[in-house]
Amino acid sequence: MRITNVREFRNKATAIFKQDEPIIITRHGKVVGLFLPLDGSDSLPVELRRELLTKFGEYISKSLEMKGVTEGEILEDFESFKKGRRRR
């Protein structure tokens, strides 16, 4: 796993995206992001994957709560999408 700062990540994004290893992105020494290439994600330790999923889940929950979206609305939307997809 590699660590880079925001400026380097921005300036070398094309080259970084070609790499197979996960990259932690920092700003002023604090973690602000994580780049996980799909092909290299199987090599992540279980603890790290669990932590990432927890953080993503918390972020999504907070975003939905701020927008006033309920779980029921999401399920209804998903069911509607599935029905429309079957007709194609």
C-alpha positions in Angstrom: 0.0 0.0 0.0 1.3 3.4 -1.0 0.8 6.8 0.7 0.7 10.0 -1.3 -0.5 13.6 -0.7 -3.3 15.3 -2.6 -1.0 17.4 -4.8 1.0 14.4 -6.0 -2.2 12.4 -6.5 -3.7 15.2 -8.6 -0.5 15.8 -10.6 0.2 12.1 -11.3 -3.3 10.7 -11.4 -2.9 9.0 -14.8 0.2 7.1 -13.7 -1.3 6.3 -10.3 -4.5 4.8 -11.8 -2.3 2.4 -13.8 -0.9 0.9 -10.6 -2.3 -2.2 -8.9 -1.8 -1.3 -5.3 -4.1 0.6 -3.0 -3.1 4.2 -2.3 -3.9 6.3 0.8 -4.3 10.0 0.0 -3.3 12.5 2.7 -3.7 16.2 3.2 -1.5 17.8 5.9 -0.7 14.4 7.2 -4.3 13.3 7.7 -6.0 10.6 5.6 -8.6 12.2 3.3 -9.1 9.4 0.7 -8.3 6.0 -0.5 -7.8 4.7 -4.1 -8.6 1.0 -4.4 -8.0 -0.5 -7.9 -10.5 -3.2 -8.6 -7.9 -5.7 -9.6 -5.8 -5.3 -6.5 -8.6 -5.1 -3.9 -8.5 -8.9 -3.1 -5.1 -8.3 -1.4 -6.5 -6.0 1.3 -6.6 -7.4 4.8 -10.0 -8.3 6.2 -9.8 -5.7 8.9 -9.1 -2.9 6.4 -12.0 -4.1 4.2 -14.3 -4.2 7.2 -13.3 -0.6 8.3 -13.7 0.7 4.7 -17.2 -0.8 4.4 -18.1 0.6 7.8 -16.9 4.1 6.8 -18.7 4.0 3.4 -21.9 2.8 5.1 -21.8 5.6 7.7 -21.2 8.2 4.9 -24.1 6.9 2.8 -26.4 6.8 5.8 -25.5 10.3 6.8 -26.0 11.6 3.2 -29.4 9.9 2.9 -30.5 11.2 6.3 -29.5 14.8 5.3 -31.5 14.5 2.1 -34.5 13.0 3.9 -34.4 9.8 2.0 -35.9 6.7 3.8 -35.0 3.1 3.4 -38.5 2.4 2.1 -38.1 4.9 -0.7 -34.9 3.3 -1.7 -36.5 -0.1 -1.8 -39.5 1.1 -3.7 -37.2 2.8 -6.3 -35.1 -0.4 -6.6 -38.2 -2.6 -7.1 -39.5 -0.1 -9.8 -36.1 -0.3 -11.5 -36.1 -4.1 -11.5 -39.6 -4.3 -13.0 -38.7 -1.8 -15.7 -35.5 -3.7 -16.5 -37.3 -7.1 -16.9 -39.5 -5.6 -19.7 -36.5 -4.9 -22.0 
